Amino acid sequence: MTETIHSFLLIAIIAAVTASIRFMPFVVFRKDAPRVIIYLGKVLPHAIMGMLLVYCLKGISIFTGAHGIPEFISIAFVVAVHKWRHNTLLSLIGGTAIYMLLVQLVF
């Protein structure tokens, strides 16, 4: 088996397992989900975003380099776009694009 086919099969298996794990709650709880599952569905997305924010900002030094300016401009953009459009995907992709443009072209 060539390395390319092996890599493709590995990625396909990982994708199938990931998708099945994510779809499993919808199959198991077809009609009535337990209250704890509903609660976790409401709380976890916000907790994960907070954790990602802390992780992304942990290495910023306000005393060196760009002083964290591109990061904070990008965060402000994400917040503004999300408040305006209420679209998580649009705000995250836009924030990533703004950050990359700032880092590559401005700072």
DRENNU-457229 format. One record per residue: chain; residue number from 1; x, y, z of N, C-alpha, C in turn; residue in three letters. Coordinates in pm, 1 decimal. Example, Ala and Ser with C-alpha at 12.3 -4.5 7.8 and 13.67 -1.06 7.14 Angstrom:
BEGIN
(rec 'A', 1, (1319.0, -569.0, 780.0), (1230.0, -450.0, 780.0), (1320.0, -330.0, 780.0), 'ALA')
(rec 'A', 2, (1285.0, -225.0, 708.0), (1367.0, -106.0, 714.0), (1290.0, 3.0, 787.0), 'SER')
***
This chain:
BEGIN
(rec 'A', 1, (85.2, -117.4, 0.0), (0.0, 0.0, 0.0), (90.1, 124.2, 0.0), 'MET')
(rec 'A', 2, (61.7, 215.5, -89.4), (146.1, 333.8, -97.6), (116.5, 427.0, 19.5), 'THR')
(rec 'A', 3, (207.2, 516.3, 40.3), (192.9, 610.2, 151.6), (72.9, 702.0, 132.0), 'GLU')
(rec 'A', 4, (42.1, 741.0, 8.2), (-71.7, 827.8, -19.7), (-203.1, 757.6, 12.1), 'THR')
(rec 'A', 5, (-216.6, 634.1, -29.3), (-338.9, 559.0, -1.2), (-353.3, 536.9, 148.4), 'ILE')
(rec 'A', 6, (-244.3, 505.4, 214.4), (-247.8, 486.4, 358.8), (-293.3, 614.5, 428.9), 'HIS')
(rec 'A', 7, (-240.4, 726.5, 387.9), (-279.4, 854.6, 447.9), (-426.4, 884.2, 423.0), 'SER')
(rec 'A', 8, (-472.5, 860.8, 300.7), (-612.6, 883.9, 267.5), (-704.6, 796.3, 351.8), 'PHE')
(rec 'A', 9, (-671.7, 668.0, 363.7), (-754.2, 577.6, 444.4), (-753.3, 618.0, 591.4), 'LEU')
(rec 'A', 10, (-639.4, 659.6, 640.5), (-630.0, 702.7, 778.8), (-718.0, 824.3, 805.0), 'LEU')
(rec 'A', 11, (-712.9, 920.9, 716.0), (-796.3, 1040.6, 730.1), (-943.8, 1005.0, 718.2), 'ILE')
(rec 'A', 12, (-979.3, 915.6, 626.6), (-1119.3, 874.8, 609.8), (-1171.7, 804.8, 735.1), 'ALA')
(rec 'A', 13, (-1091.2, 719.2, 795.5), (-1133.5, 649.3, 917.0), (-1148.8, 747.4, 1032.8), 'ILE')
(rec 'A', 14, (-1054.6, 837.5, 1046.5), (-1063.8, 937.5, 1153.5), (-1187.9, 1024.6, 1134.2), 'ILE')
(rec 'A', 15, (-1216.2, 1065.2, 1010.9), (-1334.4, 1146.8, 984.2), (-1462.5, 1069.9, 1014.6), 'ALA')
(rec 'A', 16, (-1467.6, 942.3, 977.6), (-1586.6, 861.1, 1003.9), (-1609.6, 843.2, 1154.0), 'ALA')
(rec 'A', 17, (-1504.1, 817.7, 1228.1), (-1517.9, 801.1, 1373.2), (-1561.1, 932.7, 1437.9), 'VAL')
(rec 'A', 18, (-1501.0, 1043.7, 1396.5), (-1538.2, 1173.4, 1451.4), (-1683.9, 1205.9, 1421.3), 'THR')
(rec 'A', 19, (-1726.6, 1183.2, 1297.3), (-1866.0, 1210.6, 1260.6), (-1961.8, 1121.6, 1337.9), 'ALA')
(rec 'A', 20, (-1929.3, 994.8, 1353.2), (-2019.5, 905.3, 1425.3), (-2030.5, 942.8, 1572.1), 'SER')
(rec 'A', 21, (-1921.2, 987.0, 1632.1), (-1926.7, 1031.6, 1771.9), (-2013.7, 1155.8, 1784.3), 'ILE')
(rec 'A', 22, (-2005.1, 1244.4, 1689.0), (-2085.1, 1367.2, 1695.9), (-2232.7, 1342.1, 1667.0), 'ARG')
(rec 'A', 23, (-2264.7, 1244.7, 1583.3), (-2404.4, 1215.6, 1551.8), (-2469.9, 1122.1, 1652.6), 'PHE')
(rec 'A', 24, (-2390.8, 1054.9, 1734.4), (-2443.8, 955.9, 1827.3), (-2550.3, 1011.8, 1922.6), 'MET')
(rec 'A', 25, (-2534.2, 1129.7, 1982.6), (-2639.9, 1180.2, 2070.7), (-2773.9, 1198.3, 1999.9), 'PRO')
(rec 'A', 26, (-2771.4, 1235.1, 1872.0), (-2896.9, 1252.9, 1798.9), (-2965.8, 1119.5, 1773.3), 'PHE')
(rec 'A', 27, (-2887.9, 1014.2, 1760.7), (-2944.4, 880.7, 1739.6), (-2994.7, 823.4, 1871.5), 'VAL')
(rec 'A', 28, (-2915.8, 838.9, 1977.8), (-2953.0, 782.2, 2107.2), (-3072.2, 855.4, 2167.8), 'VAL')
(rec 'A', 29, (-3072.6, 988.1, 2160.7), (-3180.2, 1068.0, 2220.0), (-3268.3, 1125.7, 2109.4), 'PHE')
(rec 'A', 30, (-3340.4, 1040.9, 2040.4), (-3421.2, 1086.6, 1926.1), (-3530.6, 1183.7, 1967.4), 'ARG')
(rec 'A', 31, (-3602.5, 1154.1, 2074.7), (-3716.1, 1239.0, 2110.8), (-3685.0, 1328.6, 2228.9), 'LYS')
(rec 'A', 32, (-3660.5, 1269.7, 2342.9), (-3641.2, 1347.6, 2464.4), (-3499.2, 1328.7, 2516.6), 'ASP')
(rec 'A', 33, (-3423.7, 1435.4, 2508.3), (-3288.6, 1432.3, 2563.5), (-3295.3, 1463.5, 2712.6), 'ALA')
(rec 'A', 34, (-3209.5, 1402.7, 2791.0), (-3206.0, 1436.8, 2933.0), (-3171.6, 1584.8, 2953.4), 'PRO')
(rec 'A', 35, (-3215.5, 1637.3, 3065.7), (-3193.9, 1779.9, 3092.3), (-3046.1, 1815.0, 3096.9), 'ARG')
(rec 'A', 36, (-2963.9, 1724.1, 3146.0), (-2820.7, 1752.7, 3154.3), (-2759.3, 1766.4, 3014.3), 'VAL')
(rec 'A', 37, (-2806.6, 1689.6, 2919.2), (-2757.0, 1699.7, 2780.8), (-2798.9, 1833.3, 2720.1), 'ILE')
(rec 'A', 38, (-2921.1, 1874.1, 2743.8), (-2968.9, 2003.5, 2692.7), (-2887.8, 2117.0, 2755.4), 'ILE')
(rec 'A', 39, (-2862.5, 2105.6, 2886.2), (-2783.4, 2207.2, 2955.5), (-2641.8, 2215.2, 2898.7), 'TYR')
(rec 'A', 40, (-2578.2, 2099.8, 2881.1), (-2443.4, 2098.3, 2825.6), (-2440.4, 2154.1, 2683.5), 'LEU')
(rec 'A', 41, (-2545.2, 2128.7, 2606.5), (-2552.9, 2182.5, 2470.9), (-2559.3, 2333.7, 2468.2), 'GLY')
(rec 'A', 42, (-2614.4, 2392.6, 2573.9), (-2623.0, 2538.8, 2581.9), (-2495.7, 2601.0, 2638.8), 'LYS')
(rec 'A', 43, (-2429.9, 2531.8, 2731.1), (-2318.2, 2589.5, 2804.2), (-2182.9, 2563.0, 2738.6), 'VAL')
(rec 'A', 44, (-2162.1, 2444.3, 2684.9), (-2030.0, 2406.5, 2634.5), (-1976.8, 2493.5, 2520.4), 'LEU')
(rec 'A', 45, (-2059.0, 2535.2, 2423.7), (-2001.2, 2620.0, 2318.6), (-1937.6, 2748.0, 2372.9), 'PRO')
(rec 'A', 46, (-2001.3, 2810.2, 2470.9), (-1944.5, 2932.0, 2529.0), (-1818.2, 2901.2, 2608.6), 'HIS')
(rec 'A', 47, (-1819.3, 2790.5, 2680.0), (-1700.9, 2751.9, 2757.5), (-1583.2, 2721.0, 2665.0), 'ALA')
(rec 'A', 48, (-1610.3, 2654.4, 2555.5), (-1503.9, 2620.5, 2460.9), (-1446.7, 2746.9, 2397.1), 'ILE')
(rec 'A', 49, (-1533.3, 2841.9, 2362.9), (-1484.0, 2966.4, 2304.5), (-1398.8, 3043.5, 2404.7), 'MET')
(rec 'A', 50, (-1440.1, 3045.7, 2530.4), (-1359.8, 3111.4, 2633.3), (-1224.4, 3045.1, 2649.9), 'GLY')
(rec 'A', 51, (-1224.0, 2911.9, 2647.8), (-1098.5, 2838.2, 2660.5), (-1006.9, 2867.7, 2541.0), 'MET')
(rec 'A', 52, (-1062.5, 2872.3, 2420.8), (-982.2, 2903.9, 2302.8), (-927.3, 3046.0, 2308.9), 'LEU')
(rec 'A', 53, (-1005.9, 3137.5, 2361.2), (-960.4, 3275.5, 2374.8), (-841.1, 3283.7, 2468.9), 'LEU')
(rec 'A', 54, (-851.8, 3218.6, 2584.1), (-740.8, 3218.7, 2680.1), (-618.0, 3151.9, 2618.7), 'VAL')
(rec 'A', 55, (-638.1, 3040.6, 2548.6), (-525.6, 2970.7, 2486.1), (-456.5, 3058.0, 2381.8), 'TYR')
(rec 'A', 56, (-534.2, 3129.2, 2302.8), (-475.4, 3211.7, 2197.1), (-403.4, 3334.0, 2253.0), 'CYS')
(rec 'A', 57, (-447.5, 3383.4, 2366.4), (-388.0, 3505.3, 2421.2), (-278.8, 3479.3, 2524.9), 'LEU')
(rec 'A', 58, (-253.7, 3354.4, 2558.9), (-159.0, 3323.6, 2666.7), (-15.5, 3362.2, 2633.5), 'LYS')
(rec 'A', 59, (21.3, 3365.4, 2509.0), (159.4, 3393.4, 2472.0), (186.6, 3537.3, 2435.3), 'GLY')
(rec 'A', 60, (90.7, 3624.5, 2453.1), (109.1, 3764.2, 2413.9), (187.7, 3838.3, 2520.9), 'ILE')
(rec 'A', 61, (286.4, 3913.3, 2477.5), (361.2, 4000.5, 2567.2), (334.3, 4143.7, 2523.9), 'SER')
(rec 'A', 62, (279.5, 4223.3, 2615.5), (249.3, 4362.2, 2580.1), (375.1, 4449.1, 2580.1), 'ILE')
(rec 'A', 63, (488.6, 4391.5, 2620.7), (612.3, 4467.5, 2628.6), (704.4, 4445.7, 2509.3), 'PHE')
(rec 'A', 64, (673.4, 4350.0, 2422.2), (759.9, 4322.1, 2307.4), (676.4, 4310.7, 2180.5), 'THR')
(rec 'A', 65, (743.7, 4316.9, 2067.6), (678.9, 4296.1, 1938.2), (570.2, 4397.7, 1909.6), 'GLY')
(rec 'A', 66, (456.6, 4347.2, 1864.7), (343.6, 4433.5, 1828.6), (257.2, 4465.7, 1949.4), 'ALA')
(rec 'A', 67, (297.5, 4422.6, 2068.9), (229.1, 4452.5, 2194.7), (87.4, 4397.4, 2201.7), 'HIS')
(rec 'A', 68, (57.1, 4296.5, 2121.6), (-75.4, 4235.6, 2124.2), (-181.0, 4312.5, 2047.3), 'GLY')
(rec 'A', 69, (-139.9, 4413.7, 1973.3), (-235.7, 4497.4, 1900.2), (-311.7, 4417.5, 1794.1), 'ILE')
(rec 'A', 70, (-246.2, 4335.1, 1710.0), (-324.0, 4260.2, 1609.9), (-425.1, 4165.7, 1674.0), 'PRO')
(rec 'A', 71, (-387.7, 4105.1, 1785.4), (-478.5, 4013.1, 1852.0), (-602.7, 4085.3, 1903.9), 'GLU')
(rec 'A', 72, (-581.2, 4200.3, 1966.6), (-694.6, 4271.8, 2024.2), (-782.0, 4336.4, 1917.0), 'PHE')
(rec 'A', 73, (-723.1, 4379.7, 1806.1), (-804.3, 4429.3, 1693.5), (-888.5, 4315.8, 1637.4), 'ILE')
(rec 'A', 74, (-830.5, 4198.7, 1623.7), (-903.8, 4083.0, 1571.5), (-1016.2, 4041.8, 1665.4), 'SER')
(rec 'A', 75, (-990.0, 4044.2, 1795.2), (-1094.7, 4010.5, 1892.6), (-1209.2, 4110.3, 1883.1), 'ILE')
(rec 'A', 76, (-1175.8, 4239.1, 1873.0), (-1280.1, 4341.1, 1860.1), (-1362.1, 4319.4, 1732.9), 'ALA')
(rec 'A', 77, (-1295.6, 4281.7, 1625.3), (-1365.7, 4253.3, 1499.8), (-1460.5, 4135.2, 1515.6), 'PHE')
(rec 'A', 78, (-1411.8, 4028.0, 1579.1), (-1495.6, 3909.2, 1598.4), (-1618.4, 3944.0, 1681.3), 'VAL')
(rec 'A', 79, (-1599.9, 4017.7, 1788.6), (-1712.8, 4055.7, 1874.3), (-1811.8, 4142.8, 1797.9), 'VAL')
(rec 'A', 80, (-1760.4, 4241.3, 1724.2), (-1848.7, 4331.5, 1650.1), (-1928.5, 4257.4, 1542.7), 'ALA')
(rec 'A', 81, (-1862.3, 4172.8, 1465.9), (-1931.7, 4099.1, 1359.9), (-2032.3, 4000.7, 1419.4), 'VAL')
(rec 'A', 82, (-1995.6, 3938.1, 1530.5), (-2089.1, 3842.5, 1591.4), (-2210.6, 3913.5, 1648.9), 'HIS')
(rec 'A', 83, (-2192.1, 4030.5, 1708.7), (-2307.3, 4108.0, 1758.9), (-2394.3, 4156.6, 1643.5), 'LYS')
(rec 'A', 84, (-2329.7, 4188.6, 1532.0), (-2402.0, 4242.9, 1417.3), (-2477.5, 4134.1, 1342.7), 'TRP')
(rec 'A', 85, (-2411.5, 4022.4, 1309.9), (-2471.5, 3919.6, 1224.5), (-2515.3, 3793.2, 1298.6), 'ARG')
(rec 'A', 86, (-2467.3, 3772.8, 1421.3), (-2496.9, 3650.4, 1498.6), (-2461.5, 3524.6, 1419.6), 'HIS')
(rec 'A', 87, (-2347.3, 3529.3, 1353.6), (-2300.9, 3417.5, 1272.9), (-2159.0, 3382.1, 1318.2), 'ASN')
(rec 'A', 88, (-2147.0, 3272.2, 1390.9), (-2018.3, 3233.5, 1447.3), (-1915.1, 3207.7, 1339.0), 'THR')
(rec 'A', 89, (-1953.4, 3136.4, 1235.1), (-1858.4, 3103.4, 1129.2), (-1806.2, 3229.1, 1061.2), 'LEU')
(rec 'A', 90, (-1894.9, 3321.6, 1030.2), (-1853.9, 3446.4, 965.6), (-1760.3, 3526.3, 1055.7), 'LEU')
(rec 'A', 91, (-1792.9, 3535.6, 1182.7), (-1708.9, 3615.1, 1272.2), (-1571.9, 3550.9, 1293.3), 'SER')
(rec 'A', 92, (-1565.5, 3418.4, 1305.3), (-1435.8, 3353.0, 1325.5), (-1348.7, 3357.0, 1200.3), 'LEU')
(rec 'A', 93, (-1409.0, 3332.8, 1085.2), (-1331.0, 3339.8, 961.2), (-1284.8, 3483.2, 935.7), 'ILE')
(rec 'A', 94, (-1372.9, 3578.8, 958.5), (-1335.6, 3719.1, 941.1), (-1226.8, 3762.2, 1037.4), 'GLY')
(rec 'A', 95, (-1238.2, 3720.1, 1163.3), (-1136.8, 3753.8, 1262.1), (-1002.4, 3692.9, 1229.1), 'GLY')
(rec 'A', 96, (-1004.0, 3569.0, 1181.4), (-879.6, 3504.1, 1141.0), (-817.3, 3577.1, 1022.9), 'THR')
(rec 'A', 97, (-899.5, 3615.8, 926.1), (-848.1, 3688.6, 809.0), (-790.2, 3824.0, 850.0), 'ALA')
(rec 'A', 98, (-860.1, 3895.5, 936.9), (-809.3, 4025.1, 982.7), (-676.5, 4007.1, 1056.2), 'ILE')
(rec 'A', 99, (-669.8, 3906.7, 1142.2), (-545.2, 3882.4, 1216.5), (-429.8, 3851.4, 1121.9), 'TYR')
(rec 'A', 100, (-453.9, 3763.1, 1026.5), (-347.0, 3726.6, 934.1), (-302.9, 3844.5, 849.0), 'MET')
(rec 'A', 101, (-397.7, 3926.5, 804.0), (-361.8, 4045.9, 727.9), (-279.5, 4143.1, 813.1), 'LEU')
(rec 'A', 102, (-321.2, 4163.3, 937.4), (-247.9, 4254.1, 1024.8), (-106.4, 4203.9, 1051.1), 'LEU')
(rec 'A', 103, (-94.0, 4075.0, 1078.8), (37.8, 4019.9, 1110.6), (129.3, 4019.6, 988.4), 'VAL')
(rec 'A', 104, (74.3, 3987.0, 872.0), (157.0, 3975.5, 752.4), (188.3, 4108.8, 687.3), 'GLN')
(rec 'A', 105, (93.3, 4203.9, 691.6), (110.6, 4328.1, 615.9), (138.6, 4451.6, 700.6), 'LEU')
(rec 'A', 106, (88.6, 4454.3, 823.2), (98.6, 4577.3, 902.2), (205.7, 4566.5, 1011.2), 'VAL')
(rec 'A', 107, (201.0, 4462.8, 1090.7), (291.4, 4453.3, 1206.2), (409.5, 4364.8, 1175.4), 'PHE')
***
